[in-house]
């Protein structure tokens, strides 16, 4: 079973791509579990709105603009991390509570993990999108994933504010999960930026070693 990366010249059609089918099976299983076990259904629905939109975009674009198997794997990992967080709300996530006790932190850090994961796991798919689909120059394909991660992180924080303070005030505290940190939004944006930057550095080092 062929596993494609950005450098692979061919892409496997969906019906013949067992990797994509496996990713879908894993994600749907995780997604269903989180829905059935969530402690706050309204928050789960809010958190998963963007998930549905992303899945629709990926489904529609697959036939004409397919990414590599590695990119879809990284996207699947992020989606699983995200929907697991939506099960309990980020501020009450069990994994975050365990890490809080382990490292003696003042807050549940699971939301920080998700924001870092966004930059770290989406940087490679974004680079492939800019390089293979938009046909941008190499240097832009290195720089844009970091810039886009920071921009999307900022846009997401603005969206959170709108959702929590304007449209769904009753869900505001659970959805934001600031846990009393006045710099929560800024830290989340920085972590997305740092995750993408680290990912780009790792990819660059791997490519250099392979030469």
C-alpha positions as a Markdown table, in Angstrom:
| # | Residue | x | y | z |
|---|---|---|---|---|
| 1 | Unk | 0.0 | 0.0 | 0.0 |
| 2 | Unk | 1.7 | 3.2 | -1.2 |
| 3 | Unk | 2.1 | 6.0 | 1.3 |
| 4 | Unk | 2.5 | 9.4 | -0.4 |
| 5 | Unk | 4.2 | 12.6 | 0.8 |
| 6 | Unk | 4.6 | 16.1 | -0.7 |
| 7 | Unk | 7.5 | 14.9 | -2.9 |
| 8 | Unk | 5.5 | 12.0 | -4.3 |
| 9 | Unk | 4.5 | 12.6 | -7.9 |
| 10 | Unk | 1.2 | 10.6 | -7.9 |
| 11 | Unk | -1.9 | 10.8 | -5.7 |
| 12 | Unk | -4.1 | 7.7 | -5.1 |
| 13 | Unk | -7.8 | 8.0 | -6.1 |
| 14 | Unk | -10.2 | 7.9 | -3.0 |
| 15 | Unk | -11.7 | 4.5 | -3.8 |
| 16 | Unk | -8.3 | 2.9 | -4.1 |
| 17 | Unk | -6.7 | 4.8 | -1.1 |
| 18 | Unk | -6.8 | 2.5 | 1.9 |
| 19 | Unk | -4.9 | 5.1 | 4.0 |
| 20 | Unk | -7.6 | 7.7 | 3.6 |
| 21 | Unk | -10.3 | 5.1 | 4.4 |
| 22 | Unk | -8.3 | 4.1 | 7.6 |
| 23 | Unk | -8.1 | 7.8 | 8.6 |
| 24 | Unk | -11.8 | 8.2 | 8.1 |
| 25 | Unk | -12.6 | 5.1 | 10.2 |
| 26 | Unk | -10.4 | 6.2 | 13.0 |
| 27 | Unk | -11.7 | 9.8 | 13.1 |
| 28 | Unk | -15.4 | 8.8 | 12.8 |
| 29 | Unk | -14.9 | 6.3 | 15.7 |
| 30 | Unk | -13.3 | 9.0 | 17.8 |
| 31 | Unk | -15.9 | 11.6 | 16.8 |
| 32 | Unk | -18.8 | 9.2 | 17.6 |
| 33 | Unk | -17.2 | 8.3 | 21.0 |
| 34 | Unk | -16.9 | 12.0 | 21.9 |
| 35 | Unk | -20.5 | 12.7 | 21.0 |
| 36 | Unk | -21.8 | 9.8 | 23.0 |
| 37 | Unk | -19.7 | 10.7 | 26.1 |
| 38 | Unk | -19.7 | 14.5 | 26.1 |
| 39 | Unk | -20.6 | 16.2 | 29.3 |
| 40 | Unk | -21.7 | 19.4 | 27.5 |
| 41 | Unk | -23.6 | 18.7 | 24.2 |
| 42 | Unk | -24.0 | 22.4 | 23.3 |
| 43 | Unk | -20.3 | 23.0 | 23.7 |
| 44 | Unk | -19.5 | 19.9 | 21.7 |
| 45 | Unk | -21.7 | 21.2 | 18.8 |
| 46 | Unk | -20.0 | 24.6 | 18.9 |
| 47 | Unk | -16.5 | 23.1 | 19.0 |
| 48 | Unk | -17.3 | 20.9 | 16.1 |
| 49 | Unk | -18.8 | 23.4 | 13.7 |
| 50 | Unk | -15.4 | 24.2 | 12.1 |
| 51 | Unk | -14.7 | 20.5 | 12.0 |
| 52 | Unk | -17.7 | 19.9 | 9.8 |
| 53 | Unk | -16.7 | 22.8 | 7.5 |
| 54 | Unk | -13.2 | 21.5 | 7.2 |
| 55 | Unk | -14.3 | 18.0 | 6.4 |
| 56 | Unk | -16.6 | 19.3 | 3.7 |
| 57 | Unk | -13.8 | 21.3 | 2.2 |
| 58 | Unk | -11.5 | 18.4 | 2.2 |
| 59 | Unk | -14.1 | 16.1 | 0.7 |
| 60 | Unk | -15.0 | 18.5 | -2.1 |
| 61 | Unk | -11.4 | 19.3 | -2.9 |
| 62 | Unk | -10.1 | 15.7 | -2.9 |
| 63 | Unk | -10.9 | 14.8 | -6.4 |
| 64 | Unk | -9.3 | 17.8 | -8.1 |
| 65 | Unk | -6.8 | 18.9 | -5.4 |
| 66 | Unk | -5.7 | 15.9 | -3.4 |
| 67 | Unk | -3.0 | 16.2 | -0.7 |
| 68 | Unk | -0.6 | 13.5 | 0.2 |
| 69 | Unk | -1.4 | 10.6 | 2.6 |
| 70 | Unk | 1.0 | 12.2 | 5.1 |
| 71 | Unk | -0.9 | 15.5 | 5.1 |
| 72 | Unk | -4.2 | 13.8 | 5.6 |
| 73 | Unk | -2.7 | 11.8 | 8.5 |
| 74 | Unk | -1.5 | 15.0 | 10.2 |
| 75 | Unk | -4.9 | 16.6 | 9.7 |
| 76 | Unk | -6.6 | 13.5 | 11.1 |
| 77 | Unk | -4.4 | 13.6 | 14.2 |
| 78 | Unk | -5.3 | 17.3 | 14.8 |
| 79 | Unk | -9.0 | 16.7 | 14.4 |
| 80 | Unk | -8.8 | 13.8 | 16.9 |
| 81 | Unk | -7.0 | 16.0 | 19.4 |
| 82 | Unk | -9.5 | 18.7 | 18.9 |
| 83 | Unk | -12.7 | 16.6 | 19.2 |
| 84 | Unk | -11.3 | 14.8 | 22.3 |
| 85 | Unk | -11.0 | 18.3 | 23.9 |
| 86 | Unk | -14.6 | 19.1 | 23.0 |
| 87 | Unk | -15.8 | 16.1 | 24.9 |
| 88 | Unk | -15.3 | 17.6 | 28.3 |
| 89 | Unk | -14.6 | 21.3 | 27.4 |
| 90 | Unk | -11.0 | 22.2 | 27.3 |
| 91 | Unk | -10.9 | 23.5 | 30.9 |
| 92 | Unk | -12.1 | 20.2 | 32.3 |
| 93 | Unk | -10.3 | 17.8 | 30.0 |
| 94 | Unk | -9.0 | 14.7 | 32.0 |
| 95 | Unk | -5.7 | 14.5 | 30.2 |
| 96 | Unk | -5.2 | 18.2 | 31.0 |
| 97 | Unk | -6.0 | 17.6 | 34.6 |
| 98 | Unk | -3.5 | 14.7 | 34.7 |
| 99 | Unk | -0.8 | 17.0 | 33.2 |
| 100 | Unk | -1.8 | 19.7 | 35.7 |
| 101 | Unk | -1.0 | 17.3 | 38.6 |
| 102 | Unk | 2.1 | 15.9 | 37.0 |
| 103 | Unk | 3.7 | 19.3 | 36.3 |
| 104 | Unk | 2.0 | 21.2 | 39.1 |
| 105 | Unk | 0.6 | 23.9 | 36.9 |
| 106 | Unk | -2.1 | 26.3 | 37.9 |
| 107 | Unk | -4.5 | 25.5 | 35.1 |
| 108 | Unk | -5.6 | 22.7 | 32.8 |
| 109 | Unk | -3.3 | 23.0 | 29.8 |
| 110 | Unk | -5.2 | 20.9 | 27.2 |
| 111 | Unk | -6.3 | 24.0 | 25.2 |
| 112 | Unk | -2.6 | 25.0 | 24.9 |
| 113 | Unk | -1.9 | 21.5 | 23.5 |
| 114 | Unk | -4.6 | 21.9 | 20.9 |
| 115 | Unk | -3.4 | 25.4 | 19.8 |
| 116 | Unk | 0.2 | 24.2 | 19.5 |
| 117 | Unk | -1.0 | 21.1 | 17.6 |
| 118 | Unk | -2.8 | 23.2 | 15.1 |
| 119 | Unk | 0.4 | 25.0 | 14.0 |
| 120 | Unk | 2.6 | 21.9 | 14.3 |
| 121 | Unk | 0.3 | 19.4 | 12.5 |
| 122 | Unk | -1.2 | 21.8 | 9.9 |
| 123 | Unk | 2.1 | 23.3 | 8.8 |
| 124 | Unk | 3.1 | 20.4 | 6.6 |
| 125 | Unk | -0.3 | 20.2 | 4.8 |
| 126 | Unk | -0.3 | 24.0 | 4.3 |
| 127 | Unk | 3.2 | 23.8 | 2.8 |
| 128 | Unk | 2.1 | 21.1 | 0.4 |
| 129 | Unk | -1.0 | 23.1 | -0.5 |
| 130 | Unk | 1.1 | 26.2 | -1.3 |
| 131 | Unk | 3.8 | 24.2 | -3.1 |
| 132 | Unk | 1.9 | 21.6 | -5.1 |
| 133 | Unk | -1.6 | 23.1 | -5.6 |
| 134 | Unk | -1.0 | 26.9 | -5.7 |
| 135 | Unk | 2.5 | 26.4 | -7.3 |
| 136 | Unk | 4.1 | 29.1 | -5.2 |
| 137 | Unk | 7.8 | 29.6 | -4.9 |
| 138 | Unk | 9.8 | 27.5 | -2.5 |
| 139 | Unk | 10.6 | 30.3 | -0.1 |
| 140 | Unk | 6.9 | 31.2 | 0.1 |
| 141 | Unk | 6.0 | 27.6 | 0.9 |
| 142 | Unk | 8.3 | 27.7 | 3.8 |
| 143 | Unk | 7.2 | 31.1 | 5.2 |
| 144 | Unk | 3.4 | 31.1 | 4.6 |
| 145 | Unk | 2.5 | 28.1 | 6.9 |
| 146 | Unk | 4.0 | 30.0 | 9.8 |
| 147 | Unk | 2.3 | 33.3 | 8.9 |
| 148 | Unk | -1.0 | 31.6 | 8.2 |
| 149 | Unk | -0.9 | 29.7 | 11.5 |
| 150 | Unk | -0.4 | 33.0 | 13.3 |
| 151 | Unk | -3.2 | 34.7 | 11.3 |
| 152 | Unk | -5.7 | 31.9 | 11.7 |
| 153 | Unk | -4.8 | 31.7 | 15.4 |
| 154 | Unk | -5.7 | 35.4 | 15.7 |
| 155 | Unk | -8.9 | 35.0 | 13.6 |
| 156 | Unk | -9.9 | 32.0 | 15.8 |
| 157 | Unk | -9.6 | 34.1 | 19.0 |
| 158 | Unk | -11.8 | 36.8 | 17.4 |
| 159 | Unk | -14.3 | 34.2 | 16.5 |
| 160 | Unk | -14.2 | 32.8 | 20.0 |
| 161 | Unk | -14.9 | 36.2 | 21.4 |
| 162 | Unk | -17.9 | 36.7 | 19.0 |
| 163 | Unk | -19.4 | 33.3 | 19.8 |
| 164 | Unk | -18.9 | 33.6 | 23.5 |
| 165 | Unk | -19.8 | 37.3 | 24.0 |
| 166 | Unk | -22.3 | 38.0 | 21.2 |
| 167 | Unk | -24.0 | 34.9 | 19.9 |
| 168 | Unk | -24.0 | 32.2 | 22.7 |
| 169 | Unk | -23.4 | 34.0 | 26.0 |
| 170 | Unk | -24.6 | 31.0 | 28.0 |
| 171 | Unk | -21.8 | 28.9 | 26.6 |
| 172 | Unk | -19.2 | 31.6 | 26.8 |
| 173 | Unk | -17.2 | 30.4 | 29.7 |
| 174 | Unk | -17.1 | 26.7 | 28.6 |
| 175 | Unk | -16.3 | 27.6 | 25.1 |
| 176 | Unk | -13.5 | 30.1 | 25.8 |
| 177 | Unk | -11.8 | 28.1 | 28.6 |
| 178 | Unk | -9.6 | 31.0 | 29.7 |
| 179 | Unk | -9.5 | 29.7 | 33.3 |
| 180 | Unk | -8.8 | 33.2 | 34.6 |
| 181 | Unk | -5.8 | 33.9 | 32.4 |
| 182 | Unk | -6.1 | 37.4 | 31.0 |
| 183 | Unk | -3.4 | 36.6 | 28.4 |
| 184 | Unk | -5.1 | 33.4 | 27.2 |
| 185 | Unk | -5.7 | 34.6 | 23.7 |
| 186 | Unk | -2.2 | 35.9 | 23.2 |
| 187 | Unk | -0.7 | 32.7 | 24.5 |
| 188 | Unk | -2.9 | 30.5 | 22.2 |
| 189 | Unk | -1.9 | 32.6 | 19.2 |
| 190 | Unk | 1.8 | 32.3 | 20.1 |
| 191 | Unk | 1.6 | 28.5 | 20.5 |
| 192 | Unk | 0.0 | 28.1 | 17.0 |
| 193 | Unk | 2.8 | 30.2 | 15.6 |
| 194 | Unk | 5.5 | 28.3 | 17.5 |
| 195 | Unk | 4.1 | 24.9 | 16.5 |
| 196 | Unk | 4.2 | 25.9 | 12.8 |
| 197 | Unk | 7.7 | 27.3 | 13.1 |
| 198 | Unk | 9.0 | 24.2 | 14.8 |
| 199 | Unk | 7.4 | 22.0 | 12.2 |
| 200 | Unk | 9.0 | 24.0 | 9.4 |
| 201 | Unk | 12.4 | 23.7 | 11.1 |
| 202 | Unk | 12.0 | 19.9 | 11.5 |
| 203 | Unk | 10.9 | 19.5 | 7.8 |
| 204 | Unk | 13.9 | 21.6 | 6.7 |
| 205 | Unk | 16.3 | 19.5 | 8.8 |
| 206 | Unk | 14.9 | 16.2 | 7.4 |
| 207 | Unk | 15.2 | 17.4 | 3.8 |
| 208 | Unk | 18.8 | 18.5 | 4.5 |
| 209 | Unk | 19.7 | 15.1 | 6.0 |
| 210 | Unk | 18.2 | 13.3 | 3.0 |
| 211 | Unk | 20.3 | 15.2 | 0.5 |
